[in-house]
Amino acid sequence: MATINCTGTLIDLSTPHTMGIVNCTPDSFYDGGRLKNDAAILNQVETMLDAGATFIDVGGYSSRPDGTDISVEEELSRVLPVLDLITARFDIKGLSCDSFRESVIEKAINHGATIVNDISAGILSENTLQTVGKAKIPYIMMHMRGTPQSMKTMTDYENMVVEINRYFSERVAAARACGINDLIIDPGFGFAKSTQQNFELLSDLDLLKAHRLPILAGISRKSMIYKTLDSTAQESLNGTTALNMVCLMKGAKILRVHDVKEAMETIALYNQLTVN
């Protein structure tokens, strides 16, 4: 559990890390459409790396609730040029492709992606697990139900945490069978979960440690924060920081965030807390 192998580079996850979000989409809930040119993309990546990000996560499909279902061709046209741009400028060992489509994932790996971040854990696209297993790169599998277009209607659980743990047990077994060695689990805050359920999941996040796999937490500026605070995504940095500390105390090893500097400060304080 302590390390993952990113194409020959071992990254130690015994202490927490950050993953900076690079959204190449016009409609993401917080920063959609901000990265309008190459210079803006490179500036954001450089800022995140300078702040201490270990991972950069590039995505071209907005998975927010009710997001537009774009074509594979459109997703590729957004993601591949950005991967090429980043790899030409930076040497990032943990360069992630955020996609659930096998055809996008396969091409992204050929364009420099060293990690796959799949919101569907291989369910929404046939052969994804086989493709990742063949590439021998780390795989982040998230819990969700349905699709981004339908997940808001799929929040009926008998025992949510038990069902999430069962889901991961099944998906981990499927991934192992396809030769994936390095796995990270993401409980999927905001995906087929109500605001109340998101907080229930956060409270019980440590129960996912039973899988003995690194946990990624992605709560950055999500609606569970700004709806609770009667605010907006743009005004949710303070709430994000507060809940990121909870994620760390509950066992998260990667914080997927829009604001790397503040997340790194949270990790520094958490590390100091655990020393004593």
N, C-alpha and C positions, 0 to 999 in steps of 0.2 A: 504493500500500500504506500510505502514511503516515497517511491520514485515512479515517474513515468518516462518512457523512452521516446523522445521526439527525434526520429531519424538519426539515432546515434548519440544524441545529447540527453543525459539523464537530468530530469528536473525533480528536485526534492520537494515533496509535498507534506513533509512532516511538520512544516510551518506554513502558514497561509500565504497565498499569492493573489494578485489581481489579474483580471482579464478585462482589457479595454474594449469597448463596443465601437465598431465602425459600421454604421448603417448606410448602405448604398441604396437607399430606398427613398422615394418621395413622400411616403405616408406613415413612417414609423411614429409611434405615439408621442415621443419626446423630441427627437432630433431629425425627423424625416425631412429630406431636402436640403439640409444644411451644407452637406459636402458637395458643392456644385462644380468643383474643378479639381484638377490634379494637385494644385498647390494647397487647397483646403484639406484634402485627404492626407497629404504628406505632413502638413503642419499638425493635424490632429494626432496622427500616429507618433510623430516625434515628441509631441507634448506628453502623450501617455507613456512612452518609453522613458523619457527623462524623469517622469514622476515615479517610475518604478514598476510599470506593468511588466509582467512576465509573458503574458499572452495577449494577442490581438485577435479579435473575433470579427471576421468580415462576413456580412450577410446582405443578400440582395432580395430577400423575400420578407415582407412585413408579416410577422406572425401575430400581430395584435388581434384582439377579437374583432371579427367582421372585416379583417383586412382583405384587400383585393387579391384574388387568385390569379397571379400572372402566369404566363407561359414559361416553359423551360428555357426557351430562347431568350426571353426578356431577362430572366434571372441570370443566365450565363453572360449576357451583355453587360450586366451591372457588376458581376463579381470578378470575372476573369481579368479584365483590365486593371482592376484595383489590386488584385493579388500580384499581377505583373509589376505594377507601379511600386508596391511596397517591397517586393523582393529585390527589385533593382536598386533600391536606396538603402534598405536596412537588412541586417542579418538577424532575423527573429527566429529563435528556435521553436517558439510556441505560436505559430501562425495558424489560426483556426478558420475553417470554413463553416459557417452557420447555414446548413441546408438539410432538408429531409429528402431530397431527390437524388437518387443514385447517379443519374447521368451528370448532374451538377457536381456531385462529390467527386466522381472519378476524374473529371476534367480539372477540378480545383486542386486535387492532389498533384496532377501533372503540372500545375502552375505554381507549385510551391507550398501548398497547405500541408502542415505537418500534424494537424489535429482535425477531427471532424466533430462538429457540435450539431446533433440531430434532435430536434424537438419531438420526434415521433419514435425514437429508439428502434428504428428500422421497420416500423409497422406500415408506414404510408408509402414506401417505395421498395419494390422487390429487388433483391440482390444487394441492398446497401451493406448489410453485415458482411457478405462475402467480399465485396469490394474493399471495405476497410480492413478486413482480416488479411487480404492479400497484400495490402500496402504496409501492414505491420505498423500502424500508427495508432496513437491513443484515440479513444472514442468516448464522447460525452453523450450519454443517453438521458433524455428527459421524460418525466411522466406527463402524459396528457391523455385526453380522450377526444375522439373525433378529429376534427380539423380546426384550423383557426376560424373558419367560417361557421362551424357548428358547436364549438366547445362550450359556449355560454349556456347552452341548453342541456349540458351533460354534467351537472353538478350534484346528482343524486347518489349519495354513498350510504351504505349501511355503517361501515366503519372506515373512514377515509384512509387513515394511516396504515391500517392493516391491509387494505386493498392496494395502496401504493407499494408497500413492501412486497406483496405477492406479485405485483406487476414487475418490480425490479428483479425478483428472483427468477421469473420466467424470461425476462429480456437478457439478463446476465447469462443465463444458461444458453440462450440462443446465440449470443455474441461469442461466448467461449467455444461453442461448437463450430463457429466459423473462423476460429483462429485469432480472435482479438484478445491480446494479452493485457493491455492497459485500459482500464475502464474507469470512468468517472460518472457518478449519478447526480442528476439534477431533479429535485422534487417538483419543479414546474410551478412556481408561484404565479398565479394569474391564469393558468391554463386549466380550464374545466374546474375552476374553484371560485367560490364566492369570496367576498372580502372577509367574512367571518371564517370561512374555511381556510383562507390563507393564513390568518393568525393562529388558528388551531394547528395548522401544519408547522408553522414557525415554532410554536410552543413545544411541539413533539419532534422537532427536527432531529434531535439526538437519537431517536429510535431507528433512524435510517443507518446508524453506524453499525448495526448488526450485519450488514453486508460486507463490512471490512473493506470498503472502497472509498476513495476520496469523494467528498460531497461538494458540489458547486451550488452556490446560492445566487440567484438572479432576482433581486427585488428592486433594483435601481429605478427610482422615480415611478414605480408602478402605482396603479390605481388603489391598491390596498393602503397605500400611504396617503395619497392626496384626497381620496374620498373620505378617509377617516378624519383628516385634518381640515376638510372642507376647503381644499386648496387646489393647486394645479400641478401638473408634472414639472413645470418650470420652477415652481416654488418648493420642490420636494427634496432638495439636497439634505437639509437638516434631518428630515424624517428618514431618508435613506441611510444616513450615517448612523442614526440611532439603531435602526433595525439590522444594519450590517454587523454591529457589535454583538447583537443577540445571535445572529447567524454564526459568528465566530465562536461564541461561548457554547453554542449547541453543536459545534463540531465541523462547521464548513471549512474547507481548505482552499477554495477558490471563490473570490467575490467577483461576479461579472457586473461591471459598472460602466456608467457614462463618465464618472468623475474619479479618475485614478488617484489624484493627489490626496483627496479626502479619504478615499478607501485605504490608501497606504498609511495615512496618519492613524486611522482606526486600527489597522493591523499592528502598528508600532505600539500603540497603547495597550492593545490586547496582549501582545508579546510581553510587555513589561508587567502586566497584571499576572500573567501565568508564571513569571519568574519567581514571584513571591508566594 
